[in-house]
Amino acid sequence: MDFSFLRALDYTDQDFWVNAPLAPLTWFKVGGSAACLLQPKTTARLPELLVHCFYEEIPVFFLGDGSNLLVSDSGFPGLVISTRSLAPQEVTINSEKYEHTFSAGSLVNDVVRVCCEHNHAGMQDFYGLPGTVGGAAYMNARCYGAEWAQIFVRAKVLLPNGQVRTVFKDNSQWDYKISPFQSLGCLIEEVTVRLNEGPGREELMNIARARYSDREAKGHFRAPCAGSMFKNNREFGQPSGQIIDGLGLRGFAVGGARVSPDHANIIINNGDATAKNIYDLTMYVQQKVKDAYGYNLEPEVVFLGKF
């Protein structure tokens, strides 16, 4: 696949790499290479780029912090566009409306601290959530009873055909771990959230720190992983971790992949796992739960490439 067209769009050897390893860019630390990896510093030329890829039928994948992603050992046969270099800072604050607009590449932990500093409540439960603002909005991230849909106002997105659109809040398009961006296949450029007046800066940060500590206690940061492997389903009566734990699968391993000894809904790279090990273990756990209870646990991790 020829990616020389990137030079015609003024991208240089400091912006893109052919046959680029993706494992270092994911939290699992496994997987193959992308045919090409692009880390643009601005979105200025991306509309033209996407139009070219659309007509040339070049597969495109947008990569944030790689925290909820499993890349296959064979990699991705197309163009991966990373948001890591896209101005990861806050854009604007409207204190009167308690609105914050962040670039999609901003890390969730960074924006939580900003919101707490302004005594604006609504983001503190997401502290310790791996990933970027764009990724959290895309997945409708949920933790400790809070979800992104509750604070979302609008987002500026770039569609696969190169068009720029503003997506406004529409409750009918949001559900548990579901957002409108998943069906659009778009690049989220920036996200606006609306918060509330908080009880005080230090109190908000204390809540945030408690959330982080709870994640630490559950082993989220002890080994390469993607956090929760399966979505929870209220109809099943128990969280997925408890269901898996009840089958005695905590600590079960396939190759270098293991169900975390600390939390049964986390699958870890024990140090020498392949993507296939992690995928096979995920499918094994899913099948064991289905055989035992008839429940079909749905993975919340995105699988990229051929498995």
Disulfide bonds with the S-S distance in Angstrom:
none
